[in-house]
Amino acid sequence: MNSSEYDKLDRVEDRMWWFAAAHANLLMAARRCALEQLDLPILDAGCGTGAFLSRLAREFCEKPVIGLDFDLRACARAATKSVQPVCVGSVNDLPFADAALAAIFSADVLCHEQVDEHRALRHFHRSLSPNGWLILNLPAYRWLLSRHDTAVSNTRRYTATGVRRLLKAVGFRPVYISYWNMLLLPLMIITRKLVRHAHHAASDVRLFPRVVEIPCRAAMAVEAALLQCGLRLPCGGSILAIAVKEGGHD
């Protein structure tokens, strides 16, 4: 992802409706996994400029929380924003010992062109302790690839079935996989696939007027309530996945 997109991310990730919803869903998944009962560190793999890392640190204030990102400037900003240790590194080659982590979060990282999704998942599996948790957010549907994906260096989008297959292939047991951003999916299709944009390389990472922001947040709150009940949404612009590394050895 280029530096201008990191700068945009830094400016809006604490305030834009999509990030608010994604981070809330990831934290909901964390509570479902009872991470507070685990002693080892929690990793935000691909932490960007640190908004979710900050929320993780507040949620688990008595546990070690670590960030990792490939971009040096993003790491520096994430460390400042979250007041947590952040290391420069790649998910393709995690710099952690075997079974060193209690949980790994990774939000919209496996989809990047610089990432080998299979290699990264193997490193996630290796670095997690037995019964450790992997919590992912991923963009959905290859046919939704658009100028937004180009701008943020996404070359892959996924289906729930495909995510389940990927996780099983490296030894994870999928516990919960659901689409989200279902209610706004028709609008997403229109804006990304049907409307011709003047700035073809621009991402959708930006602040919206309140007349847009408030309804979007309301729609995501409805979906969050459904996900909280354990329901699985049949479609959506993103995928939330929870998987466990079952006890034993790699």
C-alpha positions in Angstrom: 0.0 0.0 0.0 1.5 3.4 -1.0 2.3 6.1 1.5 -0.6 8.3 0.6 -3.1 5.6 1.5 -1.4 5.1 4.8 -1.7 8.9 5.4 -5.4 8.7 4.6 -5.8 5.7 6.9 -4.2 7.6 9.7 -6.5 10.6 9.3 -9.8 8.7 9.1 -9.6 5.3 10.8 -10.7 6.6 14.2 -13.8 8.3 12.7 -15.0 6.6 9.5 -18.1 4.3 9.9 -16.4 1.3 8.1 -13.5 1.1 10.5 -15.8 1.6 13.5 -17.8 -1.4 12.4 -14.8 -3.6 11.5 -13.1 -2.9 14.8 -16.3 -3.5 16.8 -16.7 -6.9 15.0 -13.2 -7.9 15.7 -13.5 -7.0 19.4 -16.8 -8.9 19.5 -14.9 -11.9 18.2 -12.2 -11.4 20.8 -14.8 -11.5 23.6 -16.3 -14.6 22.2 -12.9 -16.3 22.4 -12.4 -15.2 26.0 -8.9 -13.9 25.2 -8.6 -12.4 28.7 -8.1 -15.9 30.0 -4.9 -16.4 28.0 -1.5 -15.3 29.2 0.6 -15.0 26.0 0.7 -11.8 23.9 -1.9 -10.7 21.3 -0.7 -9.7 17.8 -2.3 -7.2 15.4 -0.7 -8.5 12.2 -0.7 -5.7 9.7 -1.6 -3.0 12.2 -1.4 -0.1 9.8 -1.3 3.2 11.6 -2.6 1.7 14.9 -6.3 2.5 15.5 -7.3 -1.1 16.1 -4.1 -1.8 18.0 -5.1 1.1 20.3 -8.6 -0.5 20.8 -7.0 -3.9 21.5 -4.8 -2.4 24.1 -7.7 -0.7 25.8 -9.8 -3.8 25.7 -7.0 -6.0 27.1 -5.2 -3.5 29.3 -3.6 -6.2 31.4 -2.2 -8.2 28.5 0.8 -7.6 26.2 -0.4 -6.4 22.8 2.0 -6.1 19.9 1.6 -4.6 16.4 3.4 -5.5 13.2 3.4 -3.8 9.9 5.6 -3.8 6.7 5.7 0.0 6.5 8.2 1.8 8.7 6.3 5.0 8.8 3.1 3.2 9.7 4.8 1.3 12.5 6.1 4.6 14.0 2.6 6.1 13.8 1.0 3.0 15.3 3.4 2.9 18.2 2.7 6.6 18.9 -1.0 6.2 18.6 -1.4 3.0 20.6 1.6 3.4 23.1 2.3 -0.3 22.4 5.3 -2.1 20.9 5.2 -2.3 17.2 7.7 -4.1 15.0 8.6 -3.8 11.4 8.0 -7.1 9.6 6.0 -9.1 7.1 3.2 -11.6 7.7 5.0 -13.7 5.1 7.7 -14.3 7.7 6.5 -13.5 11.2 9.4 -12.7 13.6 8.0 -14.7 16.5 8.9 -18.0 18.1 6.7 -21.1 17.7 3.7 -21.1 20.0 4.5 -17.6 21.3 1.2 -15.9 20.8 -2.3 -16.3 22.3 -4.2 -14.7 19.5 -3.5 -13.0 16.1 -5.8 -10.4 14.6 -5.4 -9.6 10.9 -7.7 -7.1 9.2 -7.7 -6.9 5.4 -4.1 -8.1 5.1 -4.1 -11.5 3.4 -5.7 -9.8 0.4 -2.7 -7.6 -0.3 -0.6 -8.2 -3.4 2.6 -8.3 -1.3 1.3 -11.1 0.8 1.5 -14.9 0.1 -1.8 -15.9 1.8 -0.8 -19.5 2.3 2.6 -18.7 3.7 1.2 -16.1 6.0 -1.4 -18.5 7.4 1.3 -21.1 8.0 3.2 -18.5 10.0 0.1 -17.6 11.9 -0.5 -21.2 12.8 3.2 -21.8 13.8 3.3 -18.7 16.0 0.1 -19.4 17.9 0.0 -21.5 21.0 -2.1 -24.6 21.1 -5.7 -23.5 21.4 -4.7 -20.0 20.2 -7.1 -17.9 18.2 -6.9 -16.4 14.7 -9.4 -13.6 13.9 -9.5 -12.3 10.4 -11.4 -9.6 8.5 -11.3 -10.0 4.7 -12.9 -8.3 1.7 -15.6 -10.4 0.0 -16.2 -11.4 -3.6 -13.6 -11.3 -6.4 -16.2 -9.8 -8.7 -16.1 -6.7 -6.4 -12.5 -5.9 -7.2 -12.4 -2.2 -8.2 -10.4 0.9 -8.2 -10.6 0.9 -4.4 -8.7 -2.4 -4.3 -6.1 -1.2 -6.7 -5.5 1.9 -4.5 -5.0 -0.1 -1.4 -3.0 -2.9 -3.1 -5.7 -5.6 -2.8 -5.5 -8.3 -5.4 -7.8 -10.9 -3.7 -11.3 -10.9 -2.4 -12.8 -14.0 -0.8 -15.9 -16.1 -0.2 -16.8 -17.6 3.1 -16.4 -21.1 1.6 -12.9 -20.1 0.3 -11.8 -18.8 3.6 -13.0 -22.0 5.4 -10.9 -24.0 2.9 -7.8 -21.8 3.3 -8.0 -22.1 7.1 -8.4 -25.9 7.1 -5.6 -26.3 4.7 -3.0 -25.1 7.2 -4.5 -26.8 10.2 -6.9 -24.3 11.7 -10.4 -25.3 12.8 -12.9 -22.6 11.6 -15.3 -21.8 14.5 -17.3 -18.9 13.0 -17.4 -17.3 9.5 -19.9 -14.7 8.4 -20.2 -12.0 5.8 -21.0 -8.5 7.1 -21.7 -5.1 5.5 -24.7 -6.8 4.0 -27.2 -4.0 4.2 -24.9 -1.6 2.3 -23.8 -4.2 -0.3 -26.2 -2.8 -3.0 -24.8 0.7 -2.6 -21.2 -0.8 -2.6 -21.9 -2.5 -5.9 -23.3 0.7 -7.4 -20.5 3.0 -6.3 -17.6 0.6 -7.1 -18.9 -1.2 -10.3 -21.5 1.0 -12.0 -20.5 4.6 -11.3 -17.7 6.0 -13.4 -15.2 7.8 -11.2 -13.1 10.8 -12.2 -10.2 9.6 -9.9 -9.8 6.0 -11.0 -7.0 5.3 -8.5 -8.8 6.6 -5.4 -9.8 4.4 -2.5 -13.0 4.7 -0.5 -11.0 5.6 2.6 -12.3 9.0 3.5 -14.7 10.8 5.8 -18.3 11.1 4.7 -20.8 13.8 5.5 -23.0 13.2 8.5 -26.0 12.5 6.3 -24.1 9.5 5.0 -22.1 8.6 8.1 -25.0 8.3 10.5 -27.2 5.9 8.4 -24.1 3.8 7.6 -23.3 3.5 11.3 -27.0 2.6 12.0 -26.9 -0.2 9.4 -23.7 -1.6 10.9 -25.2 -1.5 14.4 -28.1 -3.7 13.2 -25.7 -6.2 11.7 -23.5 -6.2 14.8 -26.5 -7.2 16.9 -27.2 -10.1 14.5 -23.5 -11.2 14.6 -23.5 -10.9 18.4 -26.3 -13.5 18.5 -24.1 -15.9 16.5 -26.1 -15.5 13.3 -24.3 -15.8 9.9 -25.2 -13.2 7.3 -25.6 -14.7 3.8 -23.7 -12.0 1.9 -21.8 -8.8 2.4 -18.8 -6.7 1.4 -16.6 -8.2 4.1 -16.0 -11.5 5.9 -15.3 -12.0 9.6 -13.6 -15.3 10.4 -12.7 -16.9 13.8 -10.5 -20.0 13.9 -8.6 -22.0 16.5 -5.3 -23.8 16.4 -6.3 -27.0 18.2 -4.0 -28.4 20.9 -1.0 -30.3 19.8 2.1 -29.7 17.6 2.6 -28.3 14.1 
